[in-house]
Amino acid sequence: MKIYLVRHGQAQPIPGRRRDASLSPLGHTQAGQLAKWLAGDARLDGDTSLTVGSVLTSPLAEARETAEYVCQPLGIPARVQHTLAEADFPVATELPSTSAPFARRRGRLLSERYLDFRAQARTALAELGRCAEESGRPVLAVSHGGLIGTVVRAVAESDTFRLKLYHCGITALDWSDGRWRLSHVNLWDHLPVPLRTT
């Protein structure tokens, strides 16, 4: 089983609003570049081609618009999966921190809202896994930086790190030997340097 988690293209900045914005002009270009690459001979590395059997998307606008670009050349529709939605709070502010990498962490507990969001991320991963298993084909999910980072933390069983994810970057998970394995984080080879944004 393979799951490809794609962060949406850059969204329009909306003052005082963090969620559900349309893609910016640059975001449209990023999504178009991703779609063009997927429609060609997309490769995760020299030997592994990236094929997609189904596309799922967060219900939020920037993800749905990115998924539309991806689906067009692949000739498959996107399905909305509500568990792929972004948190309504800045996820990074909820993660444990310390003054130095190897310093002992003090007793700061994870907030209830972060724990709920982590449960949502685990549910999202389980749903994507079922979809990949039932179809026998890789699944591509268009989502958000906070959700993708939280899925990776759930797989790692650690909340003590954060990821800086690029717009239209790809994070790949493989299921083998009874566990999820993180095979790629932030793959962005398909994006020219001027299109690489966080």
Secondary structure as UniProt FT lines:
FT   STRAND          2..7
FT   TURN            15..16
FT   HELIX           25..39
FT   STRAND          54..57
FT   HELIX           61..74
FT   STRAND          78..80
FT   HELIX           82..84
FT   HELIX           91..94
FT   TURN            101..102
FT   HELIX           112..135
FT   STRAND          139..143
FT   HELIX           145..156
FT   TURN            167..168
FT   STRAND          170..176
FT   TURN            177..178
FT   STRAND          179..187
FT   TURN            189..190
FT   HELIX           193..195
//
